[in-house]
Each structure stands twice: as C-alpha cells, then as structure tokens.
Amino acid sequence: MSGLLARGAISADTGLPAFTCAAHVKHNTGMTESDTSETGAPAATQEETGTLVFEQPLNERMRTFLRLDFLYSQALYYNEIASQWGSRAAVGSLIDILAIITRGDVRSDVLKELERHLSTLNEFQSRPGVDPERLRTLLNNLERLRGELMNAGSAFLQPLRDSEFLNAIKHRSAIPGGTCEFDLPDYYYWLAQSDEPRIRTFNQWLGMLRPLCDAISELLWLTRQNGRTREEKAAGGLFNITFDRDTPFQLLRISLPTSAGMYPEISGSHYRCSVRFLRWNGLATRPTQMDADVPFILSCCA
C-alpha cells in the first residue's frame, strides 16, 4: 500500500516504480464520467501498451467483485450503443448482475472491504514519505463511496427485484431464444420505442446499482495498485506459486506481451497456484504447452 501513496516509490522486487511497474491500471470512474486519466488524457488500453494482463481471483469475494465489475461495464457499454440490440444486451447484463447479488450479501462484503482499506490507509497518515494530498484524496473517495452505499440501504435493489417487467425477461432468458417478440410482446414493444426514453429508463435502473458497482470498481483499483510486482520466468512453460499465509493475497495478475502468442492457464487458491503457459495455435487447432522458458511479470495483490 505504501507504494501507492509515496512519490517516486520503487518496488523492492523489481526496481521499477511500485505504482506503475505492471500494465497501466485505470482509476475507477463514476458511471457518467469519461474514460480519461487524471491529467485529461485517455487512459491507456492493453492494446496501446502492447500488454495483456490475465487475472485470477484467489477467493470467492474477489471472484464476485470481478464478475460484477465486468457485467456493470458491459451494461454501460451496450446501453450507450443506443440500439434495440444494444438494449437487449444491456438488459441481459443487468439481469446477470441481479442474479449474482441475490446469491449473497454483496453489499455487506463491499462495506467490509471499504472499512478495511480505510483502516489501512489511516495508518499511513503519520508515516514519512507519504504524499498527504494523495492519501487524503483516497480516503475522501472511500468515505464518499461508503456513505453512498450505506445511505442506499439494504433494500436498495428491491424495485428491480419487484419489477414484473424484468422478472418476466429473467424467466424467459433461461430458455434459448426465449425473449423473442412472440414470447415477450411487452419487451418487444419497449425495445421498439425511441432511443431516448429507453436509455433514460435503463439509466434509472443502473442508478440503483451505481453505489455498489462504483464501490467495487474502486476496491478493485486499490487491490490492483497494491500488487507486489516482480519479473519471473516459467521453466518449460510451468510455474508454481506458494503464498505466504500471513499475507492474504486476493488477486493474481500475469502480464504478457500481446505479441507473445501465448496465454496462461491458472489454477489454485489463496495458498498456492500453478500456471501453465499455452501457445495459441488458432481456433481450429488445440493449444500446446510452451516448451521454452517464458518470462512474464507477476503481481500478487492483497
């Protein structure tokens, strides 16, 4: 965490800046903010940096957070397309989000993680070498997100759960092609409306999810930036990792050049992981394990 707060901090593992030694990680932006960095320049994408980052959650909470963040981003993307097919895809993402949230108390998990990060960051206020302005910005942001989520209440998604319109789509979505116009004529009628009222309605639905999903995005950003990053080499395409039990890592990140023509297959838990690097041979041919040594960048994030 100290590398995230210090000016010009250097990673003890790699000698690289601790805040940027892996691929660029974009800071969380609100639902209505543009995809730009703090300086106003567009955030670098994986394609622009020439790096692919593969992530592996190491516990069930992190797995849930990653899935919700993925679905929320997908819903935002398709809603902005402003077409009937875009709205169909956006509604599908929304229904998937609701399905995940109803399986557990995600709101409580998010609040616990916000409290944990606030407690950790508060400990840095009296430490030397910490950028006080940056620390205060992080604390204020976490406190704001915690306040918004608490003010939303435990029943903040009840209107979505009680919606007969969304429930009908949910039930029919379990059937292949079950949301055709002859299955759901009211859904077909809504999709046929002009773009503006349809997008406005969907934004209202997303607005109910925003306190939760924006908090998750911020937690993921903090987790990724707090990663311990180092250069590694997989001998013969295989690499095993054993984690220190005193450091509960939540996320594993592996960075490879986009041009490497390979990808990692990761399995394991918060105790140990094994990584197998596979050569991409196209869609018509099975991938094969790399037989040469594979250099890569490993980040273990707590």
N, C-alpha and C positions, 0 to 999 in steps of 0.2 A: 504493500500500500504506500510505503514511503516514496517509491519511485514515481508514483502517480502524482505526488504533491511537491517534489523537490524540483528546483530549477536546474536543468542540465544534469540530472541524475544519471549515473552509469550503472548498468547491470553488472553484478559481480560475476555472473556466469559467462557472459559473452563479451563484456567490454563495450557493448552497444548501449545507446540511451534506453533506460528501462521503460520509458513511456512510449517509445516508438520502435522497439527492436524487432517486432514482428510486423505483419502486414498492417496497414492503416486500419484503425478501428474508429468508425464514425460515432460521434457522440449522439446520444438519444435526442431526437427532435420531437416536438409535440405533433399532434395529429394534423394540424393545419400549417405547420412550418415547412419551409422549403428544404430540400436536401442539400444544404450548404454547410461548409465548415464555419468555425467561429470568426474567421477572417473574411468571410463572404465568398470565398472560392468554392466551387463544387467539391464535394467530398470525393476522394479518390476511390474508384471501384477496383475490384480484383482484376478485371481485365486491364485497367490502366496501369496498375502496379506490376502486372505480369506474374502475380502470385495467386495461388488457390489456397484457401485456408479450410481445412476439414476439422470439424468439431465433434467431440464425443462427450456427452454428459456422463458424469460419474455418480449421480444419484437421481432418484425419481423426481425430486423437486426441480432440479435443473432441466431434466428431460421435459417436464411440463412447461416450464418457462420458455424453453426454446421453441416448443411446438406452438404455444400461444403467440409468441412474438412473430413467428413465421406466418401464421394464419392471419394475424392482425395486419401485417404488412401486405399480405396478399389481398385482403379485403380492401384496403386503401387503394392499392394499385388498380384493381378491377373496377372499383367504383368510379375512379377518375376517367376511365375509358369512355364512360357516358354512352353506352350502347345497351341494347337488350341482352346481348350475350355477356357483356361486362357485368351487368347487374345480376345475371344468373350466377356467374362465377363468384361475385362478391357475396351474395346471399349464401352460397354454398360454404364459403369460408366462415361466415357469421354462425351458421348452424354448427359447424365443426367446433368453433370456439365455445359455444354454449354446451356442447356435448362434453368437452373436456372439463369445463368449470363445474358442471353439475356432478362430476365424479368425486369431488373432494372440496375441501375448504381452501381454495387457492388464495382467496383474499387474506385469510389468516396467515398463510405461508409468506405472502408478499410483505405483509406488515412486519412479520418477524425478521425477515431479511433486511428490510429498511431500518429497523431498530438496531440490528447487528452492525450494519455499515455505519450508522450514526454513532454508535458507541465506539467503534474502531477509529473513526475519523476524529472524534472529540479528543481522543488520547494524543493526537498529533499537535494539538494547539500550543502546547508548551515545549515542543521539541525544536531544536535548532535545525536550520537548513530547509525548513518547510515554507513554501510560498503561502503566506497567510491569506492573501486575496483569493487564490485558487481554492484553498481549503474552505474559506467562508462561502464561496460560490457553490461548492459541492454540498456543504451542509445545508445551505438555504434551499437548494434544489431538492434534496432528500426530504427535508422538513415539509416543503410545499407538497410534494407527492404523497407523503404520509398523511398530511392534513386533508388533501382532496379525497383520498381513499377512505379515510375514517369518516369524513362528512357524508360520503355517498351512502354509508350504512351497509349493514349485512344483506339487506334485501334490494340492493341497487339494480339487480338484473331481473327482478320479479316481473316488470312489464314485458320483457322479452320472453320470459318463461310462460307467461299467461296469454301471449298472443296466439289466438286461434289461427291467424294467417300463417305465422311462422311455424307453428306446430304441424299444420297440415303439410307444409313443404318438407318439414323434417321427416314425417312419417312416410311420405311418398318417395323421399330421396333414398330410402333403403332399398327401393325397387329399381333395377336398371331401367332408365328411361321413364321413371315414374312421375316426373314433373312435366310431362308433355302437356300440350294445351287441352287435350281431351280428359286428362287426369285432374288437372287443376285449372279450370277456366278462369277463376278469380286471379290466380297468379299470372296467367297469360294476359288478362285484361290490364293488370297493374304494370306489367312489363311493356305493354303497348302504349302507355301514357308517355307524354313528352319527357325529355331528359331531366329538366329542372325539378319538377315535383318528385320524381322518382329518386334522384340523387339527394334531394333535401330530406326525404323520409329515411333513406339509408344512413345519412349523416346523423340523424337523430338516434338511430339505433346504435351507431358506433360511438356516439357521445356518451351513452350509458356504459360502454366498455372502456372508455378512454382513461379514467382514473386507474384502473387495474393495469391496462396494457402499457400505458406510459410509464408506470412504476416498474413494470417488468423490463421494459426496454432500458431504463436507467440502471437497474440492477445488473443486467447482462453486460452493459457497457463497463460498469465498475469491475465486474468479475474478470472480463477480458483484459482490461488495462492493468489489473493487479497480477497478471500472469508472470511466473518465473520462466524466463525465456533463455534457451541455450541451443547451440548448434549440436546436432547429433549425427550419427551415421549408423544405418541399419546394415549389418553384415549379411550379405546374401539375401537382402530384402526382408530380413526379420529383425524385430526389435522388441525387447521386453522391458517394462517399466514396473518397478516396485515403489509404492508411495510410502512416505513417512507417516506412520499412524498418528503422530502428533500434529500433523498439518492436514486438515480435512479438505483436500482439493475437490472442486466441484466440476471442473471442466478441463478437458484436454484439447489442445489445438495443435494441429500439424500443418506447417506451411511448406508448399512445394512450388517450384516454378510452373507456370501454366504450360510451358513448352516441354515439360519433363516427360509427358506421355504416360503418366502413371497416376495411381491413386492409392491411398492407404485403406486397408480393411482393419478396423479397430474393434477389439472385444475385451471385456474385462469389467472391473468395478473400481470403487474408490480405494481398494487395497493394491491391485495390480492390473496392468493392461498388457496386451500383446498386440503388436502392429505388424501387418503383413502388407508389403507393397506389391501391387499388381500392375502389370503392363497392360495398357489399354490397346486392344487389337481390333477395335471396331465393333459394330453391333452384331455382325454375322459370325464372329469368332470369339470363343471364350477367352477371358483374360488369363494371363500366365504370370506366375510369381517372378519377380525380378531376381536374377541370379547374381547380379553385381551389387556392390555396396551402394547404398542410397544415402546421400547427405540430405538432411532436412532440418527445419527449425521446429523445435518442440517448445510449447508453452503449457505449463501446468498452472491453472488458475484456481485460487481459493475463494 
